[in-house]
Amino acid sequence: MITRNKFSLNSPEFSSQVYGTWRMLDDDSSIQDINSRLNRCVELGITTIDTAEIYGLYEVEEALGKALALSPGLRDKLEIVTKAGIYVPNSRHPNRKVGFYSASGARLIKSLEKSLRLIGTDRIDLFLVHRPDWLASIDDTAGGLNQLLRDGKIRGAGVSNYSATQFSALNSRMEQPLATNQLEFHLLHMDPITDGTFDQCQELKVQPMAWSPMAGGRLFDKTNEAAARLAQTAADLSPKYNDATLEQFAYAWIMAHPSRPIPIIGTNKVERIESAAKSTGIQLDQEDWYAFWVAAHGHSIP
């Protein structure tokens, strides 16, 4: 069952799973297809949508806006998360020669205002700095985010791919505390458990988001030794958990961590979104959670 979560006292509520749009245009989905998918997410209780300025080389936000426009009132049933701060060469910017990060206050404000226009909305529920910009001061970045919060153009602010120290530094300048840190976390990448980011989330009562929960498809690569061990573990445990699949176990494993990560579902297939939603009903026993850890690493715990 999909539940509701607040990333922080100041943020709006979000669903316990998020529909991600990174590859939304990869399979030539029509605007009608995207609209149908969004409506099905709402029916499943997955009301939070994650996107970003750079997705689809700066084309996904516009497609998302067109899909939302097909169903009057759909926008108000959703919480929209978008990100900004990555700028790479593309057809719309032919003079851009190299990719770079920019998290200056002015640049974030400009990007957010473009996102509002393309998505066709008057506010973003959660706005994230997509990557740390090593040349932007924390005062400059926070200044832009604070201005957007004061203007009511965003309801919450957060970051993505920040270390614990980077998060702490920026958070020290925020008028409203940062709401989340969106991080790569899955059975083949467990760094947030040991690098301090999830510890910090628990300390500050900040709920993280987990991107690439299926490891970009590597979780199902039969030539990957770790993936093969995980598949065997899933097969062994499946009867105990109502015939759960490896994919469902992968989501449940993420959500079982005490920092309560919210996984971002990255598929365009409705049946896989439906399958992912069922994983919220899986409560892994402690020993079984560690069984997946052992399978992923190929050795017992230290």
Secondary structure in CASP SS format (residue, H / E / C, confidence):
PFRMAT SS
TARGET T0000
AUTHOR 0000-0000-0000
METHOD secondary structure of the structure
MODEL  1
M C 1.00
I C 1.00
T C 1.00
R E 1.00
N E 1.00
K E 1.00
F C 1.00
S C 1.00
L C 1.00
N C 1.00
S C 1.00
P C 1.00
E E 1.00
F E 1.00
S E 1.00
S C 1.00
Q C 1.00
V E 1.00
Y E 1.00
G E 1.00
T C 1.00
W C 1.00
R C 1.00
M C 1.00
L C 1.00
D C 1.00
D C 1.00
D C 1.00
S C 1.00
S C 1.00
I H 1.00
Q H 1.00
D H 1.00
I H 1.00
N H 1.00
S H 1.00
R H 1.00
L H 1.00
N H 1.00
R H 1.00
C H 1.00
V H 1.00
E H 1.00
L H 1.00
G C 1.00
I C 1.00
T C 1.00
T E 1.00
I E 1.00
D E 1.00
T C 1.00
A C 1.00
E C 1.00
I C 1.00
Y H 1.00
G H 1.00
L H 1.00
Y H 1.00
E C 1.00
V H 1.00
E H 1.00
E H 1.00
A H 1.00
L H 1.00
G H 1.00
K H 1.00
A H 1.00
L H 1.00
A H 1.00
L C 1.00
S C 1.00
P C 1.00
G C 1.00
L C 1.00
R H 1.00
D H 1.00
K H 1.00
L C 1.00
E E 1.00
I E 1.00
V E 1.00
T E 1.00
K E 1.00
A E 1.00
G C 1.00
I E 1.00
Y E 1.00
V C 1.00
P C 1.00
N E 1.00
S C 1.00
R C 1.00
H E 1.00
P C 1.00
N C 1.00
R C 1.00
K C 1.00
V C 1.00
G C 1.00
F E 1.00
Y E 1.00
S C 1.00
A C 1.00
S C 1.00
G H 1.00
A H 1.00
R H 1.00
L H 1.00
I H 1.00
K H 1.00
S H 1.00
L H 1.00
E H 1.00
K H 1.00
S H 1.00
L H 1.00
R H 1.00
L H 1.00
I H 1.00
G C 1.00
T C 1.00
D C 1.00
R C 1.00
I E 1.00
D C 1.00
L E 1.00
F E 1.00
L E 1.00
V E 1.00
H C 1.00
R C 1.00
P C 1.00
D C 1.00
W C 1.00
L C 1.00
A C 1.00
S C 1.00
I H 1.00
D H 1.00
D H 1.00
T H 1.00
A H 1.00
G H 1.00
G H 1.00
L H 1.00
N H 1.00
Q H 1.00
L H 1.00
L H 1.00
R H 1.00
D C 1.00
G C 1.00
K C 1.00
I E 1.00
R C 1.00
G C 1.00
A E 1.00
G E 1.00
V E 1.00
S E 1.00
N C 1.00
Y C 1.00
S C 1.00
A H 1.00
T H 1.00
Q H 1.00
F H 1.00
S H 1.00
A H 1.00
L H 1.00
N H 1.00
S C 1.00
R C 1.00
M C 1.00
E C 1.00
Q C 1.00
P C 1.00
L C 1.00
A C 1.00
T C 1.00
N E 1.00
Q E 1.00
L E 1.00
E E 1.00
F C 1.00
H E 1.00
L C 1.00
L C 1.00
H E 1.00
M C 1.00
D H 1.00
P H 1.00
I H 1.00
T H 1.00
D C 1.00
G C 1.00
T H 1.00
F H 1.00
D H 1.00
Q H 1.00
C H 1.00
Q H 1.00
E H 1.00
L H 1.00
K C 1.00
V C 1.00
Q C 1.00
P C 1.00
M E 1.00
A E 1.00
W E 1.00
S C 1.00
P C 1.00
M C 1.00
A H 1.00
G H 1.00
G H 1.00
R H 1.00
L H 1.00
F H 1.00
D C 1.00
K C 1.00
T C 1.00
N C 1.00
E H 1.00
A H 1.00
A H 1.00
A H 1.00
R H 1.00
L H 1.00
A H 1.00
Q H 1.00
T H 1.00
A H 1.00
A H 1.00
D H 1.00
L H 1.00
S H 1.00
P H 1.00
K H 1.00
Y H 1.00
N C 1.00
D C 1.00
A C 1.00
T C 1.00
L H 1.00
E H 1.00
Q H 1.00
F H 1.00
A H 1.00
Y H 1.00
A H 1.00
W H 1.00
I H 1.00
M H 1.00
A C 1.00
H C 1.00
P C 1.00
S C 1.00
R C 1.00
P C 1.00
I E 1.00
P E 1.00
I E 1.00
I E 1.00
G C 1.00
T C 1.00
N C 1.00
K C 1.00
V H 1.00
E H 1.00
R H 1.00
I H 1.00
E H 1.00
S H 1.00
A H 1.00
A H 1.00
K H 1.00
S H 1.00
T H 1.00
G H 1.00
I C 1.00
Q C 1.00
L C 1.00
D C 1.00
Q H 1.00
E H 1.00
D H 1.00
W H 1.00
Y H 1.00
A H 1.00
F H 1.00
W H 1.00
V H 1.00
A H 1.00
A H 1.00
H H 1.00
G C 1.00
H C 1.00
S C 1.00
I C 1.00
P C 1.00
END
